Each structure stands twice: as C-alpha cells, then as structure tokens.
Amino acid sequence: MTRLFLLCGLATLFLCGNPVTAAELGSHLLSVLSRGTTGSIPVIITLKPEPGLEQVAPLAADIRTRKGERRRLARMHHLRQLKQRTAKHRQQLRDLLAVNQINKVKSLWLIDSVAAELPPNLIDEVAAQPEVLSVRYDRLIDPPASPAPAAATATSNLNLIKAPDLWNLGLTGQGVTIALMDTGVDVNHPDLQPSYRGGTNSWYNAIAATDCPTSGVNNCDLCDADTSQPCDSTGHGTAVAGVLVGGSNSGQTIGVTSGAQWIATKIFKSDDAQSILPQTQESAIHLAFQWLLDPDNNPATDDAPDVLNASWGFSAVDGCLLTFEADVQALRNAGIAVVFSAGNDGPAQGSDVSPANNANSYAVGSVGAIGDPTLISDFSSRGPSSCNSAIFPDIVAPGFSILTADISLAGSATYLTASGTSFSAPHITGVMALLRGQGGFPGASVKELEDALRLSAADLGPAGPDNDYGYGLVDAKAAYDLLLPPAPALLSPADQSSGLATDITLTWKQPLDALGAAVSNTVLLDTDPNFSSPRSFQVTAALTTTTPASYAMFGLSALLLPLGLRKKYRAALLLGVALILFTLLSACGGGGSSTPAPDPTLRSLDVTGLTAGTTYYWKVEAQTPRGGPVSDSGVWSFGVK
C-alpha cells in the first residue's frame, strides 16, 4: 500500500461532484448498505439551513486589526452563532435518535452536522427528517507515514527561505500561537517543550474522543488515549513541529520560529505493532477543526491559534474532495491561516491531492534534490488543481533531507532528517508566524499573508506561476518588505528651501499598497531634525487610499496651546521640540475641505501660523491596518522668512 507524505491511498473515497440534494444518501454510504451490513454504521448527518439562519456571517475582514475587547466580542458572537445554529434546529432529529437509543452522537457544529452510529434500518428514517440535508458514511482515513530515520546532518533550509533575515530584524514569532494537526507531538523533546503553550486548552486528542477512550482497545496505544498532554508514538507530528518551533539543542537552530507557542490536536492513530494500518474516522478530524476554533470551549475567550499547519492529505485519489472545505473556511473566516502540504504523489502532472487542492486551501510543494536545493523534488505533487484548474501548488519550500526533531520518549534530544511536502509546509507556516508576531504585522489578514508570500516568492522553473513550483520559492524577507507600507515621497517645498511664508502647503506622493490595503499618513513637523520632543500633539481620523486631502492647521499656536495661555507659552513651545501628528482625513471626513486630485497618489497638507525666522523639519510616515512597522519618507527641511 502506498503511504503518502501523510495519508495513504484511499481508493474507495468518492470524488467531489454535484452538490448533494435534500436527504441524499452519500454514494459511499450506499455502497456500504448494498453489502447487507447488519451492524451499526458510522455516519455524518448534515442539516439543512433553517430559514433565517441560512448562513452565519463570517467575521469581518478586519478582525485581525481589532484590539482587546472589540476583537474578543466579535469572536464570541461569531462562535455562539456557529454553535447555536446546529443546536436550534435539530430537535426532531435529536428526538428520533433518543427514541431509538442512539447514544453515540457528537455535534459537529462547525459544519452544521452531527456524527452518529446508526443501524441500517434507521438510516432512511433519519434521511427523511425535514431538517436533514444529507447522510453520508463517516469514512476511514489512513494516517501519515512515519518519517524514515536517517543520520542527522546539517541543512541550509532555513537560510534558503531567508528566515535569519527576519530574526535579525527581531522577528521571532513572539505573541503567535501555532497549531499542529497531526499524529501528535512529543512534548518531552527538549527542542519542543519550552514553546508548548500548556494549560488545558492546548491539546486535543480527537482519537481519544472517538475511537480510543482507553488504551488496549481497538488497537489503541497509550498515546491514542492520552488526553492529558501532547504525545506522539509515530514521529510524524514531532518532525513537523521541529521545523516549526524547534530549538538548538542539536547545535544549530532547526525551527523557523523561536518565540511562537504551539498547541496540537492528534487526528491520526499510532502505527500498530501488528502492522495493521490504523485509520481515523472523518468525524474525528471535523472535531479537531472545531476544537481549534474554540480550544477551551468558551466563546468569551480568545485562545484560538493564529496559524495552523496541516501536513496531511488524501493520497492516490484522483480528483477533488471537498470533505473539509467548510472546516477550513470557518477557520479562515476567524482569521486563522491554514497551510496544507501539497502531497507526495509527483512527478506526474495532475497529481494534486485534497484538501490542499481545494479553492480555499494554501498548498506547499517541495524543492530539494541531491546537488540542487532549489530543484523541484521528484515526489512533490504537481498541478493544476482538480478542484478549479488553478495553479498548484501555491508555493514551494525546502522538503528534502530536512534536519528536525525525532520522538524522544525519554526526553532526550534526538533528531533525524526527513523528506516530503509534510516538512515543506511548516516552513511556510513558520514564516507566517514570524510575519504575524511581535515586530511584524499582527493585523495582516489571511489573504494578505498568502498573497504576500506568493507575490514575493523567488520564481523558479518557467517564468511566472506554474504547476511545479507554483509562484516560486518562499522568501521570508521579501514577504516582509511587501507587507511594509509603501514609503511616501516628499514633493514640496523642496528640501532646504528658504524664504517661505508662514502659511505653506506640504505635498507628497503616497504609492498604493501592493496588497490593496488602505494607507494612512502621519505628518511630523518639528524644529529639531531628530524629532525628539517632551510633548506630542496628535489629531487622528480615518483615511481612504484613493482620495488625497488637504487640511489647514488653523494656526499652529491655537492648535497647541490652551485658551488664555497662548501668549505666555507660544515662544517657548515653538522654539522647543514639538511633534505634531496629523492623520489625513478622507474627503467626507469632518473638519476641513478636500479636493480630489488627478493623481490618486498625490496628497497635501496646509500648514498655517509658522514662526518667522525658523527652520522646520518634516517627514511623512505611512501605516496600514496590518499594523507593525511604518515606512517614512526621509527628512526634509525648509526655512520660514
């Protein structure tokens, strides 16, 4: 049996096709029923949208830019909507299951479904319920293959993606939580333990919740039943975690991030000692996805991860499987970036796998071969996407002979080298964590992160995006530069101008943001070129990117000084170092007038009441809702006659 980068062949999986109709029985379920099965059958029952509740509105696109209480309340409302949606309109189904003593029922509120085990003679009756949209088989999914042990050798994978360039800027991923959805993680490994978030909301064992309540049953080992702390008997998840957050106990840093924290959910059973291929029910993975959205089961808290690494997929199955598309979209709606490995079914064209090839997934292929670290790996799955014919993968990262953590069990620092797109994906997840962490762009949306990595990637292979390399090799520093606001360019008055009037107009050009974000400007005006002042004065308001605006200061002294104190302190404050902050208003904003300019990048600010005989210094800073570093124009000066 072929065993993938993560998941083995699933020849019996049905392919994505026409949308299911009301009360439709899935094709795989019909196949199971046709065999005359007499025992209980695991199924997933999807409910129809209730009138008035057809859709739960996704979180606003700016959820990442919201702070504190505003963000917490927005997420809380969204989570409550999702959870109540399923609970409110399944009463008839609940009653039917209760009457028939169906006790193993699990709410899959993330996808408006429930999982249950039904006798064959009850399936048609369930499908006939007015609130039921479809009933399908809760399929078994093969686990990831363990990474093949090999001698631990130094690699240049982190240098290849320019991660050290971001470290040198102080970006470590601090403040970011990374989630791993895998075989588990060996929390005792000394390279991984320090960055584990800990607490009761950082580990979810979906296998224990579904198939392995205790070890020794259903071929479950101790890790399969462990709900207390992360564990890994297979090694795949531990190796992925090493690329994400691994430390330097090996003598060199093995992880992309050093400041991020991690949490994990176990979605695959451990390898069985009897060589029986353990499998996971689809519902267990749905449960893991919804745990990630609310780890402590309390919508009032904000403990969800910022990025998710999913180094798994369906192998040896042609076509497009949309099994987890709704789960992924729900996480994206909540601002969680989701990264999938592209699969190890290459080199044939059209060897793409699901869920990586879904329209809302971000797929990572592998580069690396003997003698050439940037050559597409032979095993890396190729596109185009079977779901929408789009470029596949999105991007590539090192995935050949990667030094990473091995399961230690006793807490020893053990390592191996691993190959596969499973180990390419965490390079991308790690870079996203760096970019969203402290010193980076915490307000960057999922789309902005994805686009920044695509557009800044180093093009490999044929010119432009292709179905081997996608948009190219990730370049962490170039992505950082692309996320920076475009720097303004000062226009007038010319640098070192002299003899100017006490009322002037400052003009500059503000290039548009490459990712389409609104760009606001801050004008700094001072009598000191270092802009060091004991006092600062700020006027802030919203801005649109397409309409430049011009506003007068209405007298510098009047703005800065309380009424009645102007005469006494005016000279001192004007001669002292004063920082005056102006954020430009949109054309419809209050307090002034605005005239659209032919050039949408041209902006201006009227300044009145300057002091004669004084030299002023000014510069313009640019900001976007992504937060993080600002870009500035450099400092110019002018003299007032």
C-alpha positions in Angstrom: 0.0 0.0 0.0 1.3 3.4 -0.9 1.7 5.6 2.1 1.8 9.3 1.4 3.5 12.2 2.9 0.7 11.9 5.3 -2.2 9.9 4.1 -2.2 6.6 2.2 -4.3 5.6 -0.8 -8.0 5.9 -0.4 -9.2 4.1 -3.4 -12.7 3.9 -2.1 -13.3 7.6 -1.5 -15.9 9.2 -3.6 -14.9 12.2 -5.6 -16.4 15.6 -5.4 -19.3 16.0 -7.7 -22.7 17.5 -7.9 -23.9 19.1 -4.7 -26.0 16.8 -2.5 -29.7 17.3 -2.6 -32.1 17.2 0.4 -31.9 13.9 2.3 -29.5 12.4 -0.1 -27.5 9.3 0.9 -23.8 9.6 0.1 -22.5 7.2 -2.6 -20.1 5.6 -0.2 -22.9 5.0 2.3 -25.0 3.4 -0.4 -22.1 1.1 -1.2 -21.8 0.1 2.5 -25.6 -0.6 2.7 -25.5 -2.6 -0.5 -23.3 -5.2 1.2 -26.0 -6.1 3.6 -24.2 -4.7 6.7 -26.1 -5.6 9.9 -24.0 -3.7 12.5 -24.1 0.0 13.3 -22.8 2.2 10.6 -20.9 5.5 11.4 -22.5 8.4 9.6 -22.3 12.1 9.4 -25.8 13.8 9.2 -25.7 17.3 7.7 -28.6 19.6 8.4 -30.5 22.0 6.2 -30.1 25.7 6.9 -33.0 26.8 8.9 -35.0 29.7 7.3 -33.5 32.9 8.6 -30.3 31.1 9.6 -29.1 30.2 6.2 -25.6 31.4 6.9 -23.6 32.5 9.8 -22.0 35.8 8.8 -18.2 35.4 8.8 -16.1 37.6 11.0 -15.4 41.0 9.4 -12.3 41.1 7.3 -10.7 43.4 9.7 -10.9 41.1 12.7 -7.1 40.9 12.8 -6.9 44.7 13.2 -9.3 44.8 16.1 -7.8 45.0 19.6 -8.8 43.9 23.0 -12.4 43.9 23.9 -13.6 44.6 20.4 -11.9 41.6 19.0 -13.0 39.4 21.8 -16.6 40.4 21.5 -16.6 39.9 17.7 -15.2 36.3 18.0 -17.5 35.5 20.9 -20.6 36.5 18.8 -19.3 34.5 15.8 -18.7 31.3 17.8 -22.0 31.5 19.6 -23.8 31.8 16.2 -22.0 28.7 14.9 -22.7 26.6 18.0 -26.4 27.7 18.3 -27.1 27.2 14.6 -26.9 23.4 14.9 -28.4 23.2 18.3 -31.5 25.3 17.5 -32.9 23.3 14.6 -32.1 19.7 15.2 -34.8 18.9 17.8 -36.7 16.5 15.6 -33.6 14.6 14.8 -32.5 14.6 18.4 -35.8 13.1 19.4 -35.7 10.4 16.8 -32.2 9.4 17.8 -33.2 9.4 21.5 -36.2 7.2 20.9 -34.0 4.7 19.1 -31.4 4.8 21.9 -28.7 6.2 19.7 -26.3 7.4 22.3 -23.0 8.0 20.5 -23.9 11.3 19.0 -21.4 14.1 18.5 -22.1 17.7 17.5 -20.1 18.9 14.5 -21.3 22.5 14.9 -18.5 23.8 12.7 -20.1 22.3 9.7 -23.7 22.2 10.9 -23.7 18.4 11.2 -23.8 15.6 13.8 -21.9 12.3 13.8 -23.7 9.1 15.0 -23.7 5.3 14.7 -26.9 4.1 13.2 -28.4 0.7 12.5 -29.1 0.2 8.8 -32.8 0.2 9.2 -32.8 3.7 10.8 -30.8 5.5 8.1 -33.7 6.0 5.7 -35.9 7.3 8.5 -33.2 9.8 9.5 -32.8 10.9 5.9 -36.5 11.6 5.8 -36.4 14.1 8.6 -37.3 17.6 7.3 -34.2 19.2 8.8 -31.7 16.7 7.3 -29.9 17.6 4.1 -27.7 14.5 3.6 -26.4 11.4 5.3 -23.0 10.1 4.4 -20.6 7.5 5.6 -18.2 8.6 8.3 -15.2 7.3 6.2 -12.0 5.9 7.5 -8.9 7.9 6.6 -5.4 6.5 6.6 -2.7 8.0 8.8 0.6 9.6 7.9 3.7 7.5 7.3 6.4 7.8 9.9 9.4 9.7 8.7 12.2 7.3 7.7 15.1 7.6 10.2 18.3 8.9 8.7 21.5 10.3 10.1 21.0 13.9 11.3 23.0 16.2 9.2 23.2 20.0 8.9 21.0 21.6 6.2 20.6 25.1 4.8 16.8 25.0 4.6 16.3 28.0 7.0 18.9 30.1 5.1 17.2 29.2 1.8 13.9 30.7 2.9 15.7 33.8 4.4 14.3 33.2 7.9 17.6 34.5 9.5 16.9 37.9 7.8 13.7 38.2 9.8 15.4 37.0 13.0 18.0 39.8 12.5 15.1 42.3 12.5 13.9 40.9 15.8 11.0 38.8 14.5 10.7 35.5 16.4 7.0 34.8 16.2 6.5 36.1 19.8 2.8 36.5 20.6 1.7 34.0 17.9 0.2 30.6 18.6 0.8 27.8 16.0 -1.5 24.8 15.9 -0.4 21.4 14.6 -3.0 18.9 13.3 -1.1 15.7 13.0 -0.1 12.4 14.7 0.6 14.3 17.9 3.8 15.9 19.2 6.4 14.6 21.7 6.1 17.3 24.3 9.1 16.0 26.2 11.6 16.7 23.4 13.9 19.4 24.7 13.6 21.4 21.5 9.8 21.5 21.7 8.8 21.5 25.3 9.8 25.2 26.1 7.5 26.6 23.4 4.4 24.5 24.3 1.6 26.8 25.5 0.4 24.4 28.2 -2.8 24.5 30.1 -6.0 22.6 29.5 -6.7 24.4 26.2 -3.6 23.3 24.2 -4.0 19.6 23.5 -7.0 17.8 22.0 -6.8 14.1 21.2 -9.5 13.5 18.7 -8.6 9.8 18.6 -9.3 9.5 22.3 -12.6 11.4 21.8 -13.8 9.0 19.1 -12.1 5.6 18.9 -9.7 5.2 21.9 -11.3 6.1 25.2 -8.7 3.8 26.8 -5.6 2.1 25.6 -5.6 -1.6 24.8 -8.9 -1.5 22.9 -9.4 -1.1 19.1 -5.6 -1.4 18.7 -5.1 1.8 20.7 -1.8 2.5 22.4 -1.2 4.8 25.4 -0.8 7.9 23.2 -4.0 7.3 21.4 -5.9 7.5 24.7 -3.8 10.3 26.3 -5.9 13.4 26.9 -3.6 15.0 29.5 -0.6 16.2 27.4 0.7 16.0 23.9 2.3 12.8 22.8 3.4 11.0 19.6 4.1 7.4 19.1 4.7 7.7 15.3 7.0 10.7 14.9 5.5 12.5 12.0 3.9 15.3 14.0 7.0 15.7 16.1 9.2 16.0 13.0 6.8 18.7 11.6 6.9 20.5 15.0 10.7 20.6 14.9 10.6 22.5 11.6 8.1 25.0 13.1 9.4 25.7 16.6 12.5 23.5 17.1 15.2 24.9 19.3 19.0 24.5 19.0 19.9 21.6 21.3 21.4 19.9 18.2 24.0 22.6 18.0 22.0 24.6 15.4 18.5 26.0 15.2 16.1 23.6 13.5 12.9 25.6 13.7 11.7 28.7 11.7 10.4 30.4 14.9 11.9 30.7 18.3 9.3 32.9 20.0 6.0 31.3 18.9 4.0 28.9 21.1 2.4 25.7 19.9 -0.7 23.7 20.6 -1.7 20.4 18.9 -4.5 18.1 18.1 -4.0 14.4 17.4 -6.1 13.3 14.4 -4.3 10.0 13.5 -3.9 6.8 15.5 -0.4 5.5 16.1 1.2 2.8 14.0 0.0 -0.6 15.2 2.6 -3.1 16.3 0.9 -5.8 14.3 1.3 -3.8 11.1 -2.4 -3.3 10.9 -3.0 0.0 9.3 -4.8 2.2 11.8 -7.4 4.5 10.4 -9.2 7.7 11.6 -12.8 8.5 11.1 -13.6 11.6 9.2 -15.7 12.9 12.1 -12.6 12.9 14.3 -10.9 15.4 12.0 -14.1 17.6 12.0 -14.0 17.6 15.8 -10.4 18.6 15.7 -11.1 21.5 13.4 -13.9 22.8 15.6 -11.7 22.5 18.7 -9.1 24.7 17.1 -11.7 27.5 16.7 -12.5 27.4 20.4 -9.9 25.3 22.4 -11.3 26.0 25.9 -15.0 25.7 24.8 -15.6 29.2 25.9 -16.6 31.7 23.2 -15.8 34.6 25.6 -12.1 33.9 25.4 -9.7 34.3 22.5 -7.4 31.3 22.7 -7.6 30.1 19.1 -4.3 29.8 17.1 -3.1 32.3 14.6 -1.9 29.8 12.1 -2.5 26.1 11.5 -0.1 23.5 9.9 -1.9 20.6 8.3 0.8 18.3 6.8 -1.6 15.7 5.5 -4.0 14.9 2.7 -5.7 12.2 0.6 -3.2 10.3 -1.5 -3.7 8.1 -4.6 -7.1 9.6 -5.2 -7.8 11.4 -8.4 -10.0 14.5 -8.3 -11.3 17.0 -5.8 -12.5 16.0 -2.4 -14.3 18.8 -0.5 -14.7 16.9 2.7 -13.0 19.6 4.9 -13.6 22.7 2.8 -16.2 24.1 5.2 -14.0 23.5 8.2 -11.1 25.3 6.5 -13.3 28.2 5.5 -14.6 28.6 9.0 -11.1 28.9 10.4 -10.2 31.4 7.6 -13.3 33.4 8.5 -11.9 33.7 12.0 -8.5 35.0 10.8 -6.7 31.7 11.2 -4.3 30.9 8.3 -4.3 27.3 7.3 -1.4 25.7 5.5 -1.5 22.3 3.8 1.3 20.2 2.4 0.8 19.6 -1.4 1.3 15.8 -1.3 4.0 13.3 -2.3 2.4 11.9 -5.5 4.6 13.6 -8.0 6.1 13.9 -10.5 3.2 13.4 -12.8 1.1 16.4 -13.8 -2.3 16.4 -12.1 -1.0 14.5 -9.1 -2.6 17.1 -6.8 -4.3 16.0 -3.6 -7.1 17.2 -1.4 -7.7 19.1 0.8 -4.6 21.0 -0.5 -6.2 21.5 -3.9 -9.4 23.0 -2.6 -10.0 26.6 -3.7 -9.7 27.9 -0.1 -6.5 25.9 0.8 -2.9 27.1 0.7 -0.7 24.3 -0.7 3.0 23.9 -0.3 5.2 21.9 -2.6 8.8 20.8 -2.0 12.1 21.8 -3.5 15.3 20.0 -2.9 17.3 17.2 -4.6 20.8 15.8 -4.4 23.1 18.6 -5.5 20.4 21.2 -6.1 18.4 22.7 -3.2 16.1 24.6 -5.4 15.1 21.9 -7.9 11.5 20.7 -7.6 11.6 17.4 -5.6 10.6 14.4 -7.6 7.9 13.4 -5.1 6.3 16.8 -4.9 2.7 16.7 -6.2 2.0 18.7 -9.4 -1.0 20.7 -10.6 -3.2 22.0 -11.9 -5.8 21.8 -9.1 -8.5 19.2 -9.9 -11.0 21.5 -8.0 -10.8 24.7 -10.0 -7.8 24.2 -12.5 -5.9 26.8 -10.6 -2.1 26.9 -10.2 -1.0 24.1 -7.8 0.8 24.2 -5.5 0.7 27.8 -4.3 4.3 28.0 -3.3 7.3 25.8 -2.6 9.7 25.4 0.3 12.5 23.0 1.3 11.3 19.5 1.8 14.3 17.3 1.1 16.6 16.0 3.8 15.4 18.4 6.5 17.0 18.2 9.9 14.3 18.0 12.5 13.2 16.5 15.9 12.6 12.8 16.4 10.4 11.3 19.1 12.5 11.0 22.2 10.0 9.4 24.7 12.5 9.8 27.5 13.1 13.5 26.9 16.4 13.1 25.0 17.4 15.4 22.2 17.1 13.1 19.2 17.0 14.1 15.6 16.5 12.8 12.1 16.4 14.0 8.5 13.1 13.8 6.8 11.8 14.4 3.3 8.4 15.2 2.0 6.0 18.0 1.5 4.9 17.4 5.1 8.2 19.2 6.0 7.8 21.9 3.4 4.5 23.1 4.8 5.9 24.1 8.2 8.4 26.4 6.6 5.5 28.4 5.3 3.5 28.2 8.5 6.6 29.3 10.4 7.2 32.3 8.1 3.5 33.3 8.6 4.0 33.1 12.3 7.1 35.3 12.1 5.2 37.9 10.0 2.3 38.0 12.4 4.4 38.1 15.5 5.8 40.9 17.5 7.7 43.3 15.3 5.7 42.1 12.3 2.2 42.7 11.1 -0.3 41.3 13.7 -3.2 42.8 11.8 -2.4 41.1 8.5 -5.4 39.1 7.2 -5.1 35.5 6.0 -5.4 36.7 2.4 -2.7 39.3 2.9 -0.3 36.7 4.3 -1.0 34.3 1.5 -0.7 36.9 -1.3 2.5 38.4 0.2 4.2 35.1 0.2 3.0 34.3 -3.4 3.9 37.7 -4.9 7.3 37.9 -3.2 8.4 34.3 -3.9 11.5 33.7 -6.0 10.4 32.5 -9.4 11.7 29.1 -10.3 11.2 27.0 -13.4 9.3 28.6 -16.4 8.7 32.3 -16.0 5.7 33.1 -13.9 3.5 30.8 -11.9 3.5 27.1 -12.9 2.2 23.8 -11.8 5.5 22.5 -10.5 6.8 25.4 -8.3 3.6 27.4 -8.0 4.6 31.1 -7.5 8.1 30.0 -6.5 10.3 29.6 -3.5 9.3 31.4 -0.4 11.4 34.4 0.5 10.6 35.5 4.1 12.4 38.8 3.8 10.8 39.8 0.5 7.4 39.0 2.0 8.2 41.2 5.0 9.2 44.0 2.6 6.0 43.6 0.6 3.9 43.9 3.8 5.6 47.1 4.7 3.5 50.2 3.8 4.9 51.8 0.7 7.2 54.7 1.6 5.9 58.3 0.8 7.9 60.5 -1.5 8.2 64.2 -0.5 7.5 66.7 -3.2 7.3 70.3 -1.9 8.5 72.5 -0.5 11.8 71.3 -1.9 14.4 70.2 0.6 16.3 73.0 2.2 14.0 75.7 0.7 14.3 79.1 2.4 12.4 82.3 2.5 9.0 80.6 2.7 5.8 82.3 4.0 4.3 81.4 7.4 1.5 79.6 5.6 2.6 76.8 3.3 1.3 73.6 1.7 3.2 70.3 2.2 2.8 67.9 -0.7 4.0 64.3 -1.2 3.1 61.2 -3.1 1.8 58.1 -1.4 2.1 55.0 -3.5 -0.7 52.5 -3.4 -0.3 49.4 -1.3 0.7 46.3 -3.3 -1.9 44.2 -1.4 -4.7 46.8 -1.7 -4.8 47.9 1.9 -5.7 51.5 2.9 -2.7 53.6 3.6 -2.8 56.4 6.1 -0.2 59.1 6.6 1.3 60.8 9.6 3.0 64.2 9.1 5.7 65.0 11.5 6.8 68.7 11.8 9.4 69.9 14.1 12.2 72.4 14.8 14.6 69.5 15.5 15.8 67.1 12.8 15.7 64.3 15.4 12.0 64.9 16.2 12.7 64.5 19.9 10.2 66.4 21.9 8.9 66.4 25.5 5.4 66.9 24.2 3.4 65.5 21.3 0.1 66.5 19.8 -2.0 64.2 17.8 -5.0 64.5 15.6 -6.2 61.1 14.3 -9.0 60.1 11.9 -9.8 57.6 9.2 -8.4 57.7 5.7 -9.3 56.4 2.3 -6.5 55.4 -0.1 -7.9 56.9 -3.2 -8.7 60.5 -2.3 -5.9 62.8 -1.2 -6.9 65.5 1.3 -5.6 68.9 2.4 -6.3 70.5 5.8 -5.1 73.7 7.4 -3.7 73.8 10.9 -5.8 76.9 11.6 -2.8 78.5 13.4 -0.1 76.5 15.0 -0.3 78.3 18.3 -4.0 77.9 18.5 -3.8 74.2 18.0 -1.1 73.6 20.6 -2.0 76.0 23.4 -5.0 76.1 25.8 -7.0 79.3 25.5 -5.5 82.0 27.7 -2.0 80.5 27.8 -1.0 81.2 24.2 0.9 84.4 24.7 2.8 83.1 27.7 4.0 79.8 26.2 3.9 80.4 22.5 7.6 81.3 22.0 8.8 78.6 24.3 6.8 75.8 22.6 7.7 76.9 19.1 11.4 77.1 19.9 11.2 73.8 21.8 11.0 70.5 20.1 7.3 69.7 19.3 6.0 66.7 17.5 2.8 67.5 15.6 0.9 64.4 14.3 -1.7 64.8 11.5 -3.5 61.8 10.1 -5.2 62.8 6.9 -9.0 62.7 6.6 -11.0 61.3 3.8 -12.9 63.6 1.5 -16.1 63.1 3.5 -14.4 63.4 6.9 -15.1 66.4 9.1 -13.1 69.5 9.9 -11.9 70.7 6.5 -12.2 70.7 2.8 -10.8 68.2 0.3 -10.4 68.4 -3.5 -9.7 65.2 -5.4 -6.5 65.4 -7.4 -5.9 63.8 -10.8 -3.2 61.7 -9.4 -4.7 59.4 -6.7 -1.3 59.1 -5.0 -0.9 62.9 -4.5 -1.6 64.2 -1.0 -1.2 67.5 0.7 -1.5 69.3 4.0 -1.9 73.1 4.5 0.1 74.5 7.5 -0.6 77.9 8.8 0.9 80.1 11.6 4.5 79.1 11.3 7.1 81.2 13.1 9.2 83.6 11.0 12.9 83.1 11.0 12.6 79.4 11.9 13.9 76.2 10.2 11.4 73.3 10.2 12.0 69.7 9.5 9.3 67.4 8.3 8.7 63.8 7.1 5.7 61.7 6.3 5.1 58.2 7.7 2.8 55.6 6.2 0.7 53.0 8.0 -1.7 50.3 7.0 -4.3 48.4 9.1 -1.9 45.5 9.2 -0.1 47.3 12.0 3.6 46.8 12.6 6.5 48.9 11.3 5.8 52.2 9.5 7.6 53.4 6.4 8.8 57.0 6.2 9.8 59.4 3.5 13.1 60.6 5.0 13.5 64.1 6.4 13.4 67.4 4.5 13.7 70.9 5.8 12.6 74.4 4.9 13.1 77.9 6.3 10.4 80.5 7.0 11.4 84.1 6.3 
